[in-house]
Amino acid sequence: MIEHLPTQEQTWLARFFASPNGLSWLSLLNGSTPPHLADTVRQWLALLAGSRNGAPLVLPFVRDGKITGWYATTQGSSGGYELGDEINAWLGPTWLSRFERVSDSSSDPMASVLRDRFGGTVYRFTGPDDAAMKAISARLSEFAAVLARRPVATRTRARPVGAIRRDFERALLAGDEAQAEAMIAEFKQTGRLNEENLRYLEVRLSAGLGLWPEIARDHWLIKTLADLAPPPQILSDLIEALYRTYIDPVEATGDAEVIRDVFARTIGGPYPKLFASRRGIRAPRVVKAFALYEQIQTNPDPEIIDALLDLLPTGTDAALFQLLPSPQTMPPSATTLDEADEAYDDWQFDRAFEFYLRLPPSKKTLSRLVSCVSRIGTDEARDRLLAVVDKVEKELIDSLAPAARKNLDSLAQAKLETSSSARIAPKSENLNPWMRWAEQLRTGVDLSAAEQDVQSAPTNWNATEIREDGQLAKKFADILSGLDGQASEIARAAVPQVYASLFPDEIEATPTTKPIASLLLLMIALDETLSRADLDLLARLTVLMIEQGLSSDEYISLIGDLEDVQKRIGSYAYLPWSLDVSEVLAILPCPSDAARDARLRLFLMVLGQATSFAHRLAEVDLLPLEMLAKDYGVDAEAIAALKKDAKSDESDIEYQPNLNGKTIGIYTLAESAGARAKTALEELFPGCKVVVNSDLVATAQLTNLAKTADVFVFAWKSSSHQAFYCVKDALGGNAPIYAPGKGTASILRAVFDHLN
């Protein structure tokens, strides 16, 4: 082994094992060295090779055929202090009479050789007598053996925070709790999160998974975060959770008085600091919450309420949130400085900002306006303030405190930079933040700002125009599809924000947004690696596009993208996803014979890939394949061939429990998948009863099924929030079986894994 070391290593070893060291390198090579000495050296030199080239080295110094001391170093410039601690831990004062670090200026020839080769810290040590030297030799032999067995430490390069955040948001969109929690764990490893940031992530996780009551009922969490002035997204999540939990049920009654009273008791009264500023958030429930908060003020302001209601989407019944007649209601012209000061002192910065704008400019009102804008943080508030500043005398501006003047200068500079970016787009599109962002990426103007700005898009950017204007949506998609370099990376990282803004759950997608859905699918499909969350988003976009209506060419193009994905993920682990997508394609409309041929090719690809892992297939896999083969008109012989190679040996068949007389409950909104799963489960487990429920809200039938079913499956990716909490309460703390997807294969696999 020694003679096979690289020439580079043998060169310095020949210098180390030479006078004054009594052990020569030549004797080690020709085998004339006494075995007890040669074995000691070989044990350490073995660590020079292979994956152990980062381990420390401890080499002997010999006189008159006996070891009289040792030299130790690291294979590199780092780790010196750790090596000293390890040697002391193995030997310590019990055996050592001398242990010292050799200084860089020392003339010790052995230390110089090691330092010249590795550049790290060098130690030398010895024992007081022969007995100690023998003990040290034995302990060092054990140390070398431990180092040889120690797992190789690999340094994992921390990913950029932006990449982790992108994957976190994608996991939330897909409802993948495990992946989202993994991303939070990776966030923690970066060392850049404090306790406040971790709380924000926990709220984002619960909100992304739709666990609104869990947020709303955590009183002290909301109290704490309200005091911290959370970012817009977290503020939106908190208010959304409270509104969904307490106001949604009473809003359905249509009684404005009841809505206002419940709001005051459950939200406005307990959490006033949440309403310090809307921070530009346009989410409908947040806007309605601020309108209600204004209504419960001592002197509600109709102008503020009307401005808020104007932000609601077209078609929203705003009558419930308009100001109720009250003797305390005062017209805007009656606004006084005392009223503005009271709003400011109460941390109602949006309200104070509006009031100060109505008053004649003064040193106090301008200073307070600057302070309000810094807390509101929107371009709109900044521009309204600067419009006032442009009209006042310079002497008044000069009279402001230095800090206020500095802030005004910063605001003016920020507006100038925004205006420079805005000039890249036609004037008619400047009002739309999505088009402005796309044009900014296209021209490469201040890309770092574009990357940061889009993070607040789901809460603060108005997506209505681009959702309703087909030409604008197509232009937006065309711009993003033509990007390259850093701009393309920013656009791909923003997929979660684009999806959440343009395809919100509560607004039905229209054909106008089809080009954007197609673009998002392509962006995800082109990623180098595809996570389960990415695959789930691809499945959702597939359904979305087909339901919007595709031409034959568009459908065939979609299948082509899915084929590329299937080639990359075709394995047993992802078979349920592949079968779920094939099922969706089989059930949803297909525009032409050519399109039907394309989707058949995709299914045949899945079948072909299944032959490579046919030995892993069980009955739970073969049943969905048989159903799909009938859907696609595939000859039964293809499935029969798979069955021949599947788990046919009785010793390999997984345990099949006896469910005779048992009830399996399934909750899913995908009724066709539920019906297919029912048929398959009754075939898999003869004598069992399978009941499928697809209620949108909590019902007695759903509650009873969750309570009485021996096995209850919840297809949470195809469910309503009301049904989730109905099931959760009915199960009394027990968790249902969560199906990882919406299709038949995912439901069957969830049941099968649970039973086995």
C-alpha positions in Angstrom: 0.0 0.0 0.0 2.8 2.4 0.9 4.6 2.0 -2.4 1.4 2.9 -4.3 1.1 6.3 -2.8 1.4 9.2 -5.3 4.8 10.6 -6.0 3.8 13.9 -4.3 3.2 12.1 -1.1 6.3 9.9 -1.2 8.5 12.9 -1.7 7.6 14.6 1.6 7.5 11.2 3.4 11.1 10.5 2.3 12.0 13.8 4.0 10.1 13.1 7.2 11.4 9.5 7.5 15.1 10.6 7.3 17.7 11.8 9.7 17.3 12.8 12.5 14.3 10.4 12.5 15.7 6.9 13.0 13.0 5.3 10.8 13.8 5.6 7.1 11.4 5.7 4.2 13.6 3.2 2.2 13.2 0.6 5.0 9.5 1.1 5.0 9.4 0.5 1.2 11.6 -2.6 1.2 10.0 -4.2 4.2 13.0 -4.2 6.5 11.3 -2.1 9.1 10.2 -4.0 12.3 6.6 -5.0 11.9 5.3 -3.1 15.0 6.8 0.1 13.6 5.7 -0.5 10.0 2.1 -1.3 11.0 1.9 2.0 13.0 3.0 4.0 9.9 0.8 2.1 7.5 -2.3 2.6 9.6 -1.9 6.4 9.4 -0.8 6.6 5.8 -3.9 4.7 4.8 -5.8 7.9 5.7 -3.9 9.7 3.0 -5.8 7.8 0.3 -9.4 7.8 -0.9 -12.1 9.6 0.9 -10.1 10.0 4.1 -7.8 12.6 2.7 -9.2 15.1 5.2 -8.3 13.0 8.3 -5.4 14.1 10.6 -2.0 12.3 10.5 0.0 11.2 13.5 3.5 9.9 12.6 6.2 8.5 14.9 9.7 9.8 15.6 12.2 6.9 16.2 15.5 6.6 18.0 17.5 3.3 18.4 14.5 1.3 17.1 12.1 2.7 19.6 9.4 5.4 19.2 10.3 8.4 21.3 7.6 10.8 20.2 5.0 11.7 17.7 4.2 14.5 15.3 0.5 15.3 14.4 -1.1 17.6 11.9 -4.2 18.1 9.8 -4.4 17.6 6.1 -5.0 21.2 5.5 -4.9 24.6 7.2 -8.1 24.2 9.2 -9.0 22.0 12.1 -5.8 22.5 14.2 -7.6 23.3 17.4 -10.0 20.4 17.0 -7.0 18.0 16.5 -5.4 19.2 19.7 -8.6 18.6 21.6 -9.0 15.1 20.2 -5.4 14.1 21.1 -5.9 15.4 24.6 -9.1 13.5 24.8 -7.5 10.2 23.8 -4.3 10.6 25.8 -4.4 13.5 28.3 -2.2 14.0 31.3 -2.5 10.4 32.2 0.0 9.3 29.5 1.5 12.5 28.2 4.5 14.2 29.7 4.9 16.7 26.8 2.2 18.0 24.4 2.9 21.2 22.5 2.1 23.1 19.4 5.2 23.7 17.2 5.5 27.3 16.4 5.9 28.4 12.8 9.3 29.8 13.5 10.6 26.6 15.0 13.6 24.9 13.3 12.3 21.4 14.0 12.9 19.6 10.7 10.0 17.1 11.2 7.5 19.8 11.9 8.8 21.8 8.9 8.2 18.9 6.5 4.6 18.5 7.7 4.0 22.3 7.6 5.5 22.6 4.1 3.2 19.8 2.9 -0.1 20.6 4.6 0.2 24.2 5.9 -1.7 23.4 9.1 -1.0 23.3 12.8 1.7 20.8 13.9 1.8 19.2 17.4 4.5 17.1 19.0 4.1 15.0 22.1 5.7 12.1 24.1 5.3 10.1 27.2 7.3 9.9 30.5 8.5 6.2 30.2 8.3 3.0 28.2 5.0 1.9 29.7 3.4 5.2 28.8 4.9 5.1 25.3 3.4 1.6 24.7 0.0 2.8 26.1 0.2 5.9 23.8 0.9 3.6 20.8 -2.0 1.5 21.5 -4.4 4.4 22.0 -3.2 6.0 18.8 -3.8 2.8 17.0 -7.4 2.9 18.3 -7.7 6.5 17.3 -6.6 5.7 13.7 -9.1 2.9 13.5 -11.9 5.2 14.7 -10.9 7.8 12.1 -11.0 5.2 9.4 -14.6 4.2 10.4 -15.8 7.8 11.0 -18.4 8.9 8.5 -17.0 11.2 5.9 -18.0 14.8 6.7 -19.5 16.4 3.6 -20.0 20.1 3.4 -23.4 21.0 2.0 -23.4 24.3 0.4 -26.2 26.4 1.7 -28.7 27.3 -1.0 -29.6 30.9 -1.5 -32.5 32.1 0.6 -34.4 33.0 -2.5 -34.3 29.4 -3.8 -35.5 28.1 -0.5 -38.3 30.6 -0.4 -39.3 29.7 -3.9 -39.6 26.0 -3.0 -41.4 26.9 0.2 -44.0 28.8 -1.7 -44.4 26.1 -4.3 -44.9 23.5 -1.5 -47.6 25.7 0.0 -49.4 26.1 -3.4 -49.3 22.3 -3.8 -50.5 21.8 -0.2 -47.4 19.7 0.5 -46.9 20.2 4.3 -43.9 17.8 4.5 -42.0 19.7 1.8 -42.9 23.1 3.3 -41.7 22.0 6.7 -38.5 20.7 5.1 -38.0 24.1 3.6 -38.5 25.8 7.0 -35.8 23.4 8.4 -33.5 24.5 5.6 -34.3 28.1 6.4 -33.1 27.5 9.9 -29.9 26.0 8.8 -28.9 29.2 7.0 -28.7 30.8 10.4 -30.4 33.9 9.1 -33.8 33.5 10.9 -34.6 35.0 14.2 -37.6 34.0 16.4 -39.7 36.7 14.7 -39.0 35.2 11.2 -39.8 31.7 12.4 -43.2 32.8 13.7 -43.9 34.4 10.3 -43.1 31.2 8.6 -45.4 29.2 10.9 -48.2 31.6 10.0 -47.4 31.3 6.3 -47.4 27.5 6.6 -50.8 27.3 8.3 -52.3 29.9 5.9 -50.9 28.1 2.8 -52.4 24.8 4.0 -55.8 26.5 4.6 -55.7 26.0 8.4 -57.3 29.3 9.1 -59.0 28.5 12.4 -55.7 27.3 13.8 -54.3 30.8 13.2 -57.5 32.7 14.3 -57.8 30.9 17.6 -54.2 31.4 18.6 -54.9 34.7 20.5 -51.4 35.3 21.8 -49.7 34.6 18.5 -51.9 37.2 16.8 -51.3 39.7 19.7 -47.6 39.2 19.5 -47.3 39.5 15.7 -49.6 42.6 15.6 -47.1 44.4 18.0 -44.3 43.5 15.6 -45.8 45.2 12.5 -45.6 42.0 10.3 -44.9 42.1 6.6 -47.9 42.6 4.2 -48.2 38.8 3.4 -48.3 37.9 7.1 -50.6 40.7 8.0 -52.9 39.5 5.2 -52.8 35.9 6.5 -53.7 37.0 10.0 -56.6 39.1 9.0 -57.8 36.6 6.4 -57.7 33.8 9.1 -59.8 36.0 11.5 -62.2 37.0 8.8 -62.8 33.5 7.5 -63.2 32.1 11.0 -65.5 34.7 12.5 -67.1 36.8 9.8 -67.6 34.4 6.8 -70.3 32.5 8.7 -72.3 35.6 9.6 -71.7 37.4 6.3 -73.9 34.7 4.7 -76.8 36.0 6.8 -76.8 39.3 5.0 -77.3 41.3 8.2 -74.9 44.2 8.2 -75.6 45.1 11.9 -74.7 41.5 13.0 -71.6 41.5 10.9 -70.4 44.8 12.4 -71.1 43.6 16.0 -69.4 40.2 15.5 -66.4 42.0 13.9 -66.1 44.4 16.8 -66.3 41.7 19.4 -63.9 39.1 17.8 -61.5 41.1 15.6 -61.6 44.9 15.8 -61.7 45.1 19.6 -59.2 42.4 20.5 -56.6 43.2 17.8 -56.6 46.9 16.9 -52.9 47.0 16.0 -53.6 44.8 13.0 -55.4 47.8 11.5 -52.6 50.3 11.9 -52.1 50.2 8.1 -53.5 48.1 5.3 -50.0 48.3 3.7 -51.5 48.3 0.3 -53.1 44.8 0.6 -55.9 44.3 -1.8 -57.2 40.8 -0.7 -61.0 41.2 -0.6 -61.4 39.9 3.0 -58.7 42.2 4.2 -60.2 45.2 2.5 -63.7 44.4 3.9 -62.1 44.0 7.4 -60.6 47.5 7.2 -64.0 48.9 6.0 -65.6 47.3 9.0 -62.9 48.6 11.3 -63.6 52.1 10.1 -67.2 51.6 10.8 -66.7 50.8 14.5 -64.7 54.0 15.1 -66.3 56.7 17.2 -66.6 59.0 14.1 -66.5 56.7 11.1 -65.3 58.4 7.9 -67.5 57.7 4.8 -64.7 58.8 2.4 -62.3 56.2 3.8 -64.9 53.5 3.6 -65.9 54.3 0.0 -62.3 54.3 -1.1 -61.8 50.8 0.5 -65.0 49.4 -1.1 -63.8 50.6 -4.5 -60.9 48.1 -4.2 -63.2 45.1 -4.0 -63.5 42.9 -7.2 -66.2 43.7 -9.7 -69.4 42.0 -8.7 -68.8 42.0 -4.9 -71.9 43.0 -2.9 -70.5 45.9 -1.1 -73.8 47.0 0.5 -73.1 45.0 3.6 -70.0 47.1 4.2 -71.2 50.6 3.5 -71.5 53.0 6.4 -74.6 52.5 8.5 -76.5 55.7 9.3 -75.2 57.1 12.6 -75.5 60.5 14.3 -71.7 60.4 15.0 -70.9 60.2 11.3 -69.1 63.4 10.2 -68.4 64.6 6.7 -64.8 64.8 5.5 -64.8 68.6 5.7 -65.2 68.4 9.4 -61.9 66.7 10.0 -59.8 68.5 12.6 -56.2 68.4 13.7 -57.2 66.9 17.0 -59.0 64.0 15.1 -55.9 63.4 13.0 -53.6 63.5 16.0 -55.9 61.1 17.9 -55.7 58.6 14.9 -51.9 59.0 14.8 -51.5 58.5 18.6 -53.7 55.4 18.4 -51.5 53.9 15.7 -54.2 54.2 13.0 -51.7 55.4 10.4 -53.9 54.9 7.3 -56.6 57.0 9.0 -54.2 59.6 10.2 -52.7 59.9 6.8 -56.0 60.6 5.2 -56.9 63.2 7.8 -53.5 65.0 7.7 -53.8 65.2 3.9 -57.1 67.1 4.3 -55.6 69.7 6.6 -53.5 72.8 5.5 -49.8 71.9 5.3 -47.8 72.7 8.4 -44.6 71.6 10.0 -46.5 69.2 12.2 -48.8 67.7 9.5 -45.9 67.3 7.1 -43.8 65.5 9.7 -46.7 63.3 10.6 -47.4 62.5 7.0 -43.7 61.5 6.4 -44.0 59.2 9.5 -47.2 57.7 8.2 -45.8 57.0 4.8 -42.8 55.2 6.3 -45.2 52.9 8.1 -47.7 52.4 5.2 -44.9 51.6 2.8 -46.7 51.9 -0.5 -45.8 53.8 -3.7 -49.3 55.3 -3.7 -49.0 56.9 -0.2 -45.5 58.1 -1.1 -46.7 59.8 -4.3 -49.7 61.5 -2.6 -47.4 62.9 0.0 -44.9 64.2 -2.6 -47.7 65.8 -4.5 -48.5 67.8 -1.4 -44.8 68.6 -0.8 -44.4 70.0 -4.4 -47.0 72.6 -3.6 -45.7 74.0 -0.3 -43.2 76.7 0.3 -39.5 75.8 0.5 -39.2 77.5 3.8 -41.8 75.1 5.3 -39.8 72.1 4.1 -36.6 73.6 5.5 -38.2 74.0 8.9 -38.7 70.3 9.2 -36.5 68.2 11.4 -33.4 66.9 9.7 -34.7 63.3 10.0 -38.0 64.2 8.3 -36.1 66.1 5.5 -33.9 63.1 4.9 -36.9 60.8 4.7 -38.5 63.1 2.2 -35.4 63.1 0.1 -35.3 59.3 0.2 -39.0 59.2 -0.9 -38.3 61.5 -3.8 -35.3 59.5 -4.9 -37.4 56.3 -4.7 -40.1 57.8 -6.8 -37.5 58.9 -9.4 -36.2 55.4 -9.6 -39.7 54.0 -10.0 -40.5 56.5 -12.7 -37.3 55.5 -14.6 -38.4 51.9 -14.5 -41.9 52.8 -15.5 -40.8 54.6 -18.6 -39.8 51.2 -20.1 -43.5 50.4 -20.6 -46.2 52.3 -22.5 -48.1 54.7 -20.4 -51.4 52.7 -20.5 -49.6 49.8 -18.9 -47.9 51.7 -16.1 -51.0 51.4 -14.0 -50.7 47.6 -14.0 -48.0 46.3 -11.8 -47.8 42.9 -13.4 -47.1 44.4 -16.9 -44.6 46.9 -15.3 -42.8 44.0 -13.7 -42.7 42.0 -16.9 -41.3 44.9 -18.9 -38.8 45.5 -16.1 -37.5 42.0 -16.5 -37.5 42.2 -20.3 -35.3 45.4 -20.3 -33.2 44.3 -17.4 -33.8 47.5 -15.4 -33.0 47.0 -11.7 -33.5 43.3 -11.6 -32.8 43.0 -7.9 -35.8 45.4 -7.2 -38.0 43.3 -9.5 -37.1 40.2 -7.7 -37.9 41.8 -4.3 -41.1 43.6 -5.5 -42.9 40.5 -6.8 -42.8 38.9 -3.3 -45.7 41.1 -2.3 -47.6 40.6 -5.5 -50.3 38.2 -4.2 -51.4 40.6 -1.6 -50.7 44.1 -3.1 -50.9 43.9 -6.9 -54.1 44.2 -8.7 -54.5 41.1 -11.0 -58.0 41.8 -12.1 -57.1 43.6 -15.3 -54.7 41.0 -16.5 -57.1 38.2 -15.6 -59.9 39.8 -17.6 -58.0 41.1 -20.6 -57.0 38.3 -22.9 -54.6 40.4 -25.0 -52.9 41.7 -21.9 -52.6 38.2 -20.5 -51.0 37.0 -23.8 -48.6 39.9 -23.9 -47.6 39.2 -20.3 -47.0 35.5 -21.1 -45.1 36.4 -24.3 -42.7 38.7 -22.5 -41.9 36.2 -19.8 -41.4 33.4 -22.2 -38.8 35.4 -24.1 -36.6 36.1 -21.1 -33.1 34.7 -20.6 -30.3 34.9 -18.1 -31.0 36.4 -14.7 -34.4 37.8 -15.7 -35.6 34.3 -16.7 -34.4 32.9 -13.3 -36.4 35.6 -11.5 -39.5 34.9 -13.5 -39.2 31.2 -12.8 -38.7 31.8 -9.1 -41.8 33.9 -9.1 -44.1 31.0 -10.3 -45.8 30.7 -6.9 -46.6 34.5 -6.8 -47.9 34.5 -10.4 -50.0 31.4 -9.8 -51.5 32.6 -6.5 -52.3 36.1 -8.0 -53.8 35.1 -11.3 -55.4 31.8 -10.4 -56.8 32.3 -6.8 -58.9 29.5 -5.4 -62.1 31.5 -5.1 -62.1 33.0 -8.6 -62.9 30.6 -11.5 -60.2 30.7 -14.2 -61.3 32.0 -17.6 -59.9 31.3 -21.0 -58.2 34.7 -21.1 -55.5 33.4 -18.7 -54.8 30.3 -20.7 -51.5 31.6 -22.1 -50.3 32.3 -18.5 -51.3 28.8 -17.3 -49.4 27.3 -20.3 -46.3 29.4 -19.5 -46.3 28.4 -15.8 -46.6 24.7 -16.7 -43.6 25.1 -19.1 -41.6 27.0 -16.5 -42.1 24.2 -13.9 -41.5 21.4 -16.4 -38.2 22.9 -17.5 -36.7 22.9 -13.9 -33.7 20.7 -13.6 -35.2 18.9 -10.7 -38.9 18.2 -10.0 -40.2 17.9 -6.5 -43.5 16.3 -5.5 -44.8 19.8 -5.1 -43.8 20.7 -8.6 -45.5 17.6 -10.0 -48.7 18.5 -8.1 -48.7 22.0 -9.6 -48.2 20.5 -13.0 -51.2 18.3 -12.5 -53.3 21.2 -11.3 -52.2 23.4 -14.3 -53.1 20.5 -16.6 -56.6 20.3 -15.3 -56.9 24.1 -15.4 -55.8 24.4 -19.0 -58.1 21.6 -20.3 -61.1 23.1 -18.4 -60.4 26.5 -20.0 -60.7 24.9 -23.4 -57.8 23.9 -25.6 -57.5 23.7 -29.4 -56.1 20.5 -30.9 -52.7 22.0 -31.3 -52.7 23.4 -27.8 -53.7 20.0 -26.4 -51.0 18.1 -28.3 -48.4 20.7 -27.1 -49.6 20.1 -23.5 -49.2 16.4 -23.9 -45.7 16.9 -25.3 -44.7 18.8 -22.2 -46.2 16.1 -20.0 -44.3 13.4 -21.9 -41.0 15.2 -21.3 -41.9 15.3 -17.6 -42.9 11.6 -17.6 -39.6 10.6 -19.2 -37.8 12.2 -16.2 -39.9 10.8 -13.4 -41.0 7.5 -14.7 -40.5 5.3 -11.7 -42.5 3.2 -9.2 -42.3 6.0 -6.6 -44.2 8.4 -8.9 -46.6 5.8 -10.5 -49.6 7.1 -8.6 -49.0 10.6 -10.0 -48.6 9.3 -13.5 -51.8 7.3 -13.2 -53.7 10.3 -11.7 -52.7 12.5 -14.6 -53.6 9.8 -17.1 -57.0 9.5 -15.4 -57.6 13.2 -15.6 -56.8 13.2 -19.3 -59.1 10.2 -19.9 -62.0 11.9 -18.1 -61.7 15.5 -19.3 -62.7 16.6 -22.9 -60.3 15.9 -25.8 -60.7 18.2 -28.9 -59.7 15.9 -31.7 -58.5 12.4 -32.9 -55.0 13.7 -33.0 -55.2 14.9 -29.4 -56.7 11.5 -28.4 -53.7 9.8 -30.1 -51.3 12.1 -28.2 -52.9 11.3 -24.8 -52.8 7.6 -25.7 -49.1 7.8 -26.4 -48.6 9.3 -22.9 -50.5 6.5 -21.3 -48.5 3.9 -23.3 -45.3 5.5 -22.1 -46.5 5.0 -18.5 -47.3 1.4 -19.3 -43.9 0.9 -20.9 -42.1 2.4 -18.0 -44.1 0.1 -15.6 -42.6 -2.9 -17.3 -39.2 -2.0 -15.9 -40.5 -2.2 -12.3 -43.3 -4.8 -12.9 -41.8 -6.9 -10.1 -42.8 -4.2 -7.7 -46.4 -3.9 -8.8 -49.2 -5.1 -6.5 -52.9 -5.5 -7.0 -53.4 -2.0 -5.8 -51.3 -0.7 -8.8 -52.8 -3.1 -11.4 -56.4 -2.2 -10.7 -56.0 1.5 -11.8 -54.0 0.4 -14.7 -56.7 -2.0 -15.8 -59.4 0.8 -15.5 -57.2 3.2 -17.5 -56.5 0.6 -20.2 -60.2 0.3 -20.7 -60.5 4.1 -20.9 -57.8 4.3 -23.5 -58.9 1.2 -25.4 -55.6 -0.6 -24.7 -55.7 -4.4 -25.3 -56.0 -6.3 -22.1 -52.9 -8.4 -23.1 -50.8 -5.4 -22.2 -52.0 -5.5 -18.6 -51.8 -9.3 -18.5 -48.1 -9.1 -19.5 -47.5 -6.8 -16.5 -49.4 -9.2 -14.2 -47.1 -12.0 -15.2 -44.1 -10.1 -13.9 -45.9 -8.6 -10.9 -45.9 -10.0 -7.3 -47.3 -13.4 -8.0 -45.3 -15.5 -5.6 -47.4 -15.9 -2.4 -44.3 -15.3 -0.3 -44.0 -11.8 -1.9 -47.6 -10.8 -1.6 -48.1 -8.2 1.1 -50.4 -8.9 3.9 -54.1 -8.4 2.9 -56.2 -7.7 6.0 -59.7 -9.1 6.2 -62.1 -6.1 5.9 -65.2 -8.2 5.6 -68.1 -6.2 7.2 -65.9 -3.1 7.6 -66.6 0.4 6.2 -64.1 2.5 4.2 -65.1 6.1 4.0 -63.7 8.4 1.3 -64.0 12.1 1.2 -63.1 13.8 -2.2 -64.5 16.5 -4.4 -63.3 14.6 -7.4 -66.4 12.4 -7.6 -65.3 10.3 -10.6 -62.1 9.4 -8.8 -64.1 8.6 -5.7 -66.4 6.3 -7.7 -63.5 4.5 -9.3 -61.7 4.1 -6.0 -64.9 2.6 -4.5 -65.1 0.0 -7.3 -61.5 -0.9 -6.9 -61.5 -1.2 -3.1 -64.6 -3.4 -3.2 -62.8 -5.6 -5.6 -59.6 -5.6 -3.5 -61.4 -6.3 -0.2 -64.6 -8.3 -0.9 -67.2 -7.9 1.8 -66.2 -4.4 2.8 -68.5 -1.4 2.3 -67.1 1.8 0.7 -68.9 5.1 1.1 -67.9 8.2 -0.8 -68.8 11.7 0.3 -68.3 14.9 -1.6 -70.1 17.5 0.5 -68.8 21.0 0.2 -69.6 22.0 3.8 -70.0 20.3 7.1 -73.0 18.0 7.0 -74.5 15.4 9.3 -73.7 12.7 6.6 -70.0 13.6 6.5 -69.7 13.8 10.3 -71.4 10.4 10.7 -69.2 8.8 8.0 -66.0 10.1 9.7 -67.2 8.8 13.1 -68.3 5.4 12.0 -65.9 4.4 9.2 -63.3 1.8 10.2 -61.0 3.4 7.6 -61.4 7.0 6.6 -59.6 8.5 3.6 -59.4 12.2 3.1 -58.3 13.4 -0.4 -57.2 16.8 1.0 -56.0 18.1 -2.4 -59.6 17.9 -3.5 -61.5 19.1 -0.5 -63.1 22.1 1.1 -61.9 23.8 4.3 -65.3 23.4 6.0 -65.2 19.6 5.3 -61.7 19.4 6.7 -62.6 20.8 10.0 -65.8 18.8 10.1 -63.8 15.6 9.6 -61.1 16.7 12.1 -63.7 17.3 14.8 -65.6 14.1 14.1 -62.4 12.0 14.4 -61.8 13.4 17.9 -58.0 14.0 17.6 -57.3 11.0 15.3 -55.9 11.7 11.9 -57.6 10.5 8.7 -55.6 8.7 6.0 -54.4 11.5 3.7 -54.3 10.7 0.0 -51.3 12.3 -1.6 -53.2 13.2 -4.8 -56.7 13.6 -6.2 -56.9 10.5 -8.4 -57.9 6.9 -8.0 -54.4 5.6 -7.8 -53.4 8.0 -5.0 -56.5 7.1 -2.9 -55.9 3.3 -3.4 -52.2 3.7 -2.5 -53.0 5.6 0.6 -55.4 2.9 1.8 -53.0 0.1 0.9 -50.0 1.7 2.7 -52.1 2.4 5.8 -53.4 -1.2 6.0 -49.9 -2.7 5.5 
